[in-house]
């Protein structure tokens, strides 16, 4: 979890949600699964970095897949299957479940780090800023994952995160970075906010006609920091040491994945501080009274959509970067 402009007000609520984070925000687990699927196979010899780990969602996905593979390898077998396996292994002893891969989980939130540490014995977690991985030497990881770490970051900080991922990767290692491309709930947020902003501006214009004080700041809505355009992402990747194509320093593959989620998720009380943060973080020049009105109006619209069984789309970028 990265503390960012909109998230600053939500850091404590997110920390309190550490144990239920995956249930409340299922998209994070879904896209984490996509990221792990697009990475090279992770084995017991891999050294993995879960960067900005939150409660260890990527870590949990990796360990879950390892357990499933181990259970398949040790399922009851017929004598013919055991014989074929014995012949393929020569005269070696039957294999035991392989040790899980070593995972380094880091996050800026101590609460999230503690939650990630409980994922497994091969997980070591530390409080660390993804923009400056001071606790790690160069070239130590085979895999590095950053699951929505750069959300809301400046272009400079996004490039720093990517540069640190590249620095800590071994030669031939792969970094996977996810970032939001489109968030369907922002469309509804803007639809609700625009009439309130227009009303606020009209009131401001009326009041300014009765005095000679400087006109108030124009009320506006800006949700651009919530997502990255393709150009923004490619520029950050290049500044961080990766470039598209086969040119040095390394090839990059960029994918776009869309998921559909129910509005019913937003009826969970855990979303209340998130709505509030959106009202405060995506508005400019609004009075407190108007952001309060927006919060109530958005909650009402969400409840109506949830009652109708409506859903919305979220689309993520998945950048696969190989260090060569």
SVG drawing of the C-alpha trace seen along z (x, -y; Angstrom):
<svg xmlns="http://www.w3.org/2000/svg" viewBox="-33 -46 57 97">
<polyline fill="none" stroke="black" stroke-width="0.4" points="0.0,0.0 1.4,-3.4 0.4,-6.6 -0.5,-9.0 -2.6,-12.2 -6.0,-10.6 -4.9,-7.7 -3.4,-10.0 -6.8,-10.3 -7.4,-6.6 -4.2,-5.1 -5.6,-4.3 -8.9,-2.8 -6.9,-0.7 -4.6,0.5 -7.6,1.4 -8.9,3.5 -5.7,5.5 -7.4,8.8 -10.4,8.4 -8.8,6.5 -9.1,9.3 -12.8,9.7 -13.6,6.0 -11.4,5.4 -11.7,8.6 -10.3,6.8 -6.9,6.7 -6.8,10.5 -8.1,11.0 -5.4,8.8 -2.8,10.3 -3.7,13.7 -3.3,12.3 0.1,10.8 1.4,14.1 0.0,16.0 1.9,13.7 5.2,14.1 7.7,16.9 7.1,20.0 7.9,19.5 9.7,22.4 11.3,23.2 14.5,21.7 12.9,18.3 13.5,15.2 10.4,13.0 9.7,9.4 6.1,8.4 6.6,4.7 4.0,2.5 2.6,5.8 -0.5,4.6 -1.7,7.6 0.3,9.9 -2.2,10.5 0.4,11.4 2.3,13.4 -0.9,15.4 -1.5,16.1 2.1,17.4 1.9,19.6 -1.5,20.9 -0.4,22.0 2.7,23.7 0.5,25.6 -1.8,26.7 1.1,28.0 2.5,29.8 -0.9,31.5 -1.2,32.6 2.3,34.1 1.4,36.1 -2.1,37.3 -2.8,41.0 -1.7,42.9 -2.3,46.4 0.5,48.9 1.0,48.2 1.3,44.5 3.8,45.1 5.8,47.5 6.0,45.0 7.0,42.2 9.7,44.5 11.1,45.3 11.2,41.7 13.0,40.8 15.5,43.7 16.2,45.3 15.9,42.0 13.8,41.8 10.2,40.6 10.1,36.8 8.8,34.7 6.7,31.5 9.2,28.8 9.9,25.9 7.9,22.8 9.7,20.0 11.4,17.3 9.3,14.0 10.3,10.6 7.2,8.5 7.6,4.8 5.1,2.0 5.1,-1.5 2.4,-0.5 3.6,1.5 0.1,3.0 0.1,4.3 3.6,5.7 2.5,7.6 -0.4,9.1 1.8,10.1 4.3,11.8 1.5,14.2 1.1,15.6 3.9,18.3 7.2,19.3 9.1,18.5 7.9,14.9 10.0,12.1 8.3,8.7 9.7,5.3 8.5,1.7 10.0,0.1 9.2,-2.7 8.8,-1.2 10.5,-4.4 13.7,-3.7 14.4,0.0 17.3,-0.8 17.1,2.7 18.0,4.6 21.2,5.0 21.3,4.9 20.3,8.0 18.8,10.3 15.3,11.1 14.1,13.4 10.6,11.9 9.3,8.6 5.6,7.6 4.1,4.2 0.4,4.5 -1.2,1.0 1.7,-0.5 2.0,-3.5 -1.6,-4.5 -1.8,-8.3 2.0,-8.8 3.7,-11.5 5.5,-10.6 8.8,-11.1 7.9,-8.7 6.4,-6.1 9.7,-6.1 11.6,-5.7 9.5,-2.7 10.2,-1.0 13.9,-1.9 14.2,-0.3 12.4,2.8 14.9,3.0 17.9,2.4 17.0,5.2 16.2,7.7 18.7,10.3 19.8,10.4 17.1,12.3 14.6,11.6 11.1,10.3 9.2,7.5 5.4,7.3 3.6,3.9 -0.1,3.3 -1.8,-0.1 -5.3,-1.2 -6.2,-2.1 -10.0,-2.8 -12.3,-2.7 -16.0,-2.5 -17.0,-3.8 -15.3,-7.1 -17.8,-7.7 -20.7,-7.5 -18.8,-9.6 -18.4,-12.3 -22.1,-12.1 -23.1,-12.7 -20.5,-15.4 -21.1,-17.6 -24.6,-19.0 -23.3,-19.8 -20.2,-21.5 -22.5,-23.5 -24.7,-24.6 -21.8,-25.6 -20.4,-27.7 -23.7,-29.4 -23.9,-30.3 -20.3,-31.6 -21.2,-33.8 -24.2,-35.2 -22.3,-36.0 -19.5,-37.6 -21.9,-40.2 -22.6,-41.5 -19.1,-42.3 -15.7,-43.3 -13.7,-40.4 -11.7,-38.2 -13.8,-35.6 -13.8,-32.2 -11.8,-29.3 -13.5,-27.6 -15.2,-24.4 -13.9,-21.5 -13.6,-17.7 -10.3,-16.0 -10.0,-12.2 -7.1,-11.9 -4.6,-10.9 -6.5,-7.7 -5.5,-6.1 -2.6,-6.0 -2.7,-6.6 -0.6,-4.3 1.7,-7.2 2.2,-8.0 2.9,-4.4 5.4,-3.8 7.2,-7.0 7.5,-5.9 8.8,-2.5 11.4,-4.1 12.5,-6.5 12.7,-3.6 15.1,-1.7 12.8,0.4 11.7,-0.3 9.2,1.3 10.6,3.5 13.9,5.3 16.1,2.3 18.3,2.0 18.0,2.0 15.2,4.5 12.0,5.6 8.5,4.8 5.2,6.4 2.1,4.3 -1.3,5.9 -4.7,4.6 -7.2,6.7 -10.8,5.9 -12.9,7.2 -16.6,6.7 -17.5,6.1 -20.9,5.7 -21.9,2.3 -23.0,4.3 -19.4,4.2 -19.7,0.5 -22.5,1.1 -19.9,2.5 -19.3,-0.1 -15.6,0.2 -16.2,-1.8 -17.5,-4.9 -14.0,-6.3 -13.1,-5.6 -16.1,-7.6 -15.2,-10.4 -11.6,-10.4 -12.8,-10.5 -15.0,-13.5 -12.1,-15.3 -9.3,-14.2 -11.0,-14.5 -12.6,-17.9 -10.9,-21.3 -12.3,-24.6 -15.2,-22.9 -16.6,-23.9 -16.9,-21.4 -20.7,-21.6 -20.6,-20.7 -18.2,-17.7 -20.6,-16.5 -23.5,-16.8 -21.4,-14.9 -20.6,-12.1 -24.3,-11.6 -25.4,-11.8 -22.8,-9.3 -23.7,-6.9 -27.4,-7.1 -26.5,-6.5 -24.3,-3.5 -27.1,-2.0 -29.6,-2.4 -27.2,-0.7 -26.6,2.1 -30.3,2.7 -30.6,3.0 -27.9,5.6 -25.8,3.4 -22.1,3.8 -19.1,1.7 -15.9,2.4 -12.3,1.9 -9.4,2.2 -5.8,2.6 -2.5,2.3 -0.1,5.2 3.5,4.5 5.8,7.4 9.4,6.2 12.5,8.4 16.0,7.3 18.5,8.1"/>
</svg>
